[in-house]
Amino acid sequence: IEEGILLHTINDGTDWTESNDLMPSPSTAKSIYINQSIVLTGWEGGILKSLNSGTSWSQSLDTSNDNRFIYAILNDPLIPNNLYAVGWLKVLDQPQDLILFESTDNGNSWKETVAPNEGSLFGGAFDMVMLQDAFAKKLYIGLYKGGVYEYTLPL
């Protein structure tokens, strides 16, 4: 029912190659990030990374221990090797921690930061944008059950 597949073409869609064994089932793709030939896709259970425009894939982030969906991946436009990802657990009626995944090496390794939570934050994230001015760099994270969480990053 949720067997995630990736389709890849090198001839403008005339022919397609299917990969369906990249993530354990069940899994579905929830986000995609592209920077030239580097492609990252967020799934239930982690992030896959391709260095060759999708011809081959490897695991960049493993969240299969709790099957966290990765709903948003973005990069810092001023420091392109810095990536950020957020996700959501399949917990519909209970608060959950908001976890921010940060990479400073283009997704080769990730650091996990748990946002402060007093037990009432429905921290599952569905989307994320970054805004920066002369004083601060901030992530705005759209949350499950509504609301926006503001996370300030160091300049």
C-alpha positions in Angstrom: 0.0 0.0 0.0 2.9 2.4 0.7 5.7 1.0 -1.3 7.8 4.0 -2.1 9.3 4.1 -5.6 11.6 6.5 -7.5 11.3 7.0 -11.2 14.4 8.3 -13.1 14.7 9.5 -16.7 17.7 10.7 -18.7 15.8 11.4 -22.0 13.1 13.9 -21.1 10.6 11.3 -20.1 10.7 8.9 -23.0 12.1 6.1 -20.9 11.9 5.6 -17.1 13.8 3.5 -14.7 12.1 2.4 -11.5 13.7 1.9 -8.1 11.5 0.4 -5.5 13.8 -1.2 -2.9 15.5 2.0 -1.6 13.5 2.3 1.6 11.8 -0.4 3.7 8.1 -0.7 3.2 5.8 1.0 4.1 7.3 4.3 3.0 6.2 7.2 0.9 8.3 10.2 -0.4 7.2 13.5 1.2 9.8 16.0 0.1 12.6 16.6 -2.5 15.6 18.9 -2.6 17.7 19.5 -5.8 20.9 21.4 -6.1 22.5 20.7 -9.5 23.3 16.9 -9.6 22.6 16.5 -5.8 19.1 15.2 -5.0 17.7 14.5 -1.6 14.3 12.9 -1.0 12.5 12.8 2.4 10.7 9.6 3.2 9.0 7.8 6.1 12.2 6.5 7.7 14.8 9.0 6.5 16.5 10.8 3.7 17.9 9.3 0.5 20.7 11.1 -1.4 21.9 11.0 -5.0 25.1 12.6 -6.2 24.4 11.8 -9.9 21.0 13.3 -10.6 19.1 10.2 -9.4 21.0 7.4 -11.1 22.1 5.8 -7.8 21.0 6.5 -4.2 22.3 6.1 -0.6 20.9 6.7 2.8 21.7 10.2 4.1 19.6 10.2 7.3 18.1 7.2 9.0 14.9 7.8 11.1 13.6 4.3 10.8 13.9 3.7 14.6 10.6 5.8 14.9 9.5 5.9 11.3 9.6 9.7 11.3 8.4 11.2 8.0 10.8 13.9 6.5 8.4 16.5 5.2 10.7 19.4 4.4 14.3 19.7 3.3 16.0 23.1 2.4 19.4 24.6 2.2 20.8 27.9 3.4 21.1 30.1 0.3 24.2 31.8 1.6 25.9 28.6 2.7 24.6 26.0 0.3 26.3 23.0 2.1 24.1 23.7 5.1 20.9 21.7 4.9 17.9 21.6 7.3 15.1 18.9 7.5 12.1 18.5 9.7 9.5 15.7 10.0 6.5 14.2 11.6 5.6 11.0 13.5 2.4 9.1 12.9 1.1 10.4 16.2 -2.3 12.0 15.5 -3.6 12.9 18.9 -0.6 13.5 21.2 2.0 16.2 21.4 5.4 15.3 19.9 8.8 16.9 19.9 9.8 19.1 17.0 13.1 17.8 15.8 15.3 19.8 13.5 18.0 17.9 11.5 21.0 20.0 10.5 23.8 19.1 8.1 26.9 21.3 7.4 28.3 18.9 4.8 25.6 18.7 2.1 23.8 15.8 3.8 26.7 13.5 4.5 26.0 13.7 8.3 23.2 15.2 10.4 22.9 16.7 13.9 19.6 16.5 15.7 18.2 19.4 17.7 15.0 19.0 19.7 13.0 22.2 20.1 12.0 23.3 23.6 8.6 21.7 24.4 6.5 22.1 27.5 4.4 19.0 26.5 1.8 20.8 24.4 3.6 21.3 21.1 2.2 19.2 18.3 5.7 19.2 16.7 5.1 17.3 13.6 6.2 19.6 10.7 4.7 19.7 7.3 6.7 22.5 5.7 9.5 25.0 6.3 10.9 28.2 4.9 14.0 30.3 5.8 14.1 34.0 6.0 17.2 36.1 6.8 17.8 39.8 7.4 20.8 41.7 8.7 20.0 40.6 12.3 18.8 37.0 12.2 18.4 33.9 10.1 15.1 32.1 11.0 13.3 29.0 10.0 9.5 29.1 10.0 8.1 25.6 10.4 4.5 24.8 9.6 3.2 22.4 12.3 0.7 19.6 12.3 -2.6 20.7 13.9 -1.8 24.3 12.9 0.6 26.9 14.0 4.1 28.1 13.0 7.2 27.5 15.0 10.0 30.1 14.7 13.5 28.8 15.1 16.4 31.2 15.1 19.7 30.0 13.7 23.1 31.5 14.4 24.4 33.9 11.8 
